[in-house]
Amino acid sequence: MDLKLEYSFKNNRVSLLLLIPLALSAFTHLWNPIGFPDIFYDEGVYMRRAMHVLEGLGPQESYFHDHPFFGQLFLAGTLAITGYPDSLNISSNAQSIEMLYAVPRILMGIIAVADTFLIYKISERRYDRNVAMIASVLFAVMPITWLLRRILLDSILLPFLLSSILLIVYAKDSKHRSILTLLSGICLGIAIFTKIPVFTMIPLIGFLAYANNRNLKTLGLWFIPVILIPLIWPAQSISVGQFDLWLKDVLWQVQRQSVGIVQIISDFFIFDPALFVLGIAGFVYATLKKDLFLLLWFVPFVILLLSIGYVQYFYWIPILPAFCVSAAKLISDLTRNATKEKTQRISRFAVICGIGIFGLVSSTLLVTTHISSQFEAAAFVAQYVQDNNGNTTIVSSPVYSWILIYVFDMDHVFADYRDLLFYPVQTERVILIADQHFKSNISAGEQLRAMYNSTRNIATFESDVIRYDLGKYPYTNMKVNYEGSLVEIRINK
């Protein structure tokens, strides 16, 4: 009886400890979802595609195949459960527009909390509870994990990737190894079906699948869904007679040019120098210890970032957990070198508390800000068009256009301001929403510059982000939060 009580006490203690990183993660990822960060251009794209699915128009927008379509299927499916957007009773005011983004942002926050749990369980199974606790706390509180608050494919795929890793780790000692291995392959296949670059995780999870019992049949069982599920994407394009367009868009996507990986490494360091340094040190330590688990998670993905033409700062999302786990393993082993068990516990507790408090304070300073004027701008345009009896062409980024098209059912709305390069304006009156993303792309074609120069400003919406010192940590993270800093509403009449 005493043994049962002791076992129950230990289990309750572990459960209570797990609640700590989960509670921290819930705060840092769910608090103030529409205040920080601002709405990024790509978030508008993915919301537009999700609404396309919700309207029953099919899984894929017919004219562009840059990414697989599981992301919009997932978003549309989860939003449909809530009756979105009809259940929100939207009107043309800023508070209503905020709700349109709040719901999917809250979904991203819930996913991030689930990611925290998965990181704890992976680390616990692969290493021990000390590593699990440190890694999950790091993921919960370190500032750079604010990236997961955005509505991005990388955020959507991460729980499927982590589930694939967890399932294959659990399969090693399970009586149901074949089932867990197959489920792991399905999860990775879904992750790749969300965004193709995650195929770089095949070496990691494939290695674990083979190492579990060194059986090629088991590896083959895992590999089947990994390959077949992503093939749904090109198969769909063939079924609608768009394979040539699919192939063209895929090649365009991998050949896009940008400043390269040096810039996003710099961004990572600027956003979160503590996790960057600890993570890199952890990977060096993993190299010395020949820890293939961490190295196969990190190295193939970084090689891909080095080889492709186009990279952005949020591409780090799939390996942010690896940074947390590698840092946690390093910290755990260093504190374990203390000679006495009591000293080990004290030093480990001090390190966790120190890093946790530092990360929590830094993240709190970010997530309690309100830095976007985009909601007010969208509401102004919706009301303006309604007051002027419609018949107005609206040119904007997808941040605004999907709301005007699918929620307010407006005609003559360009899905993307780049459509000006290919299609003429059909009405006499034009409204241009000129945010910072539009201005950064204004040289993409003479039509964009001509549109800006032929219109006059009737309203300007300015956010608080311009008041923060970008050289002062943690407000260095504001560097990529300027799209909603200054929004002009311009008309031609």
Beta strands, then each sheet from edge to edge (+ up, - down):
strand 1: 392-395
strand 2: 429-434
strand 3: 456-462
strand 4: 486-491
sheet 1: 1+ 2+ 4- 3+
end
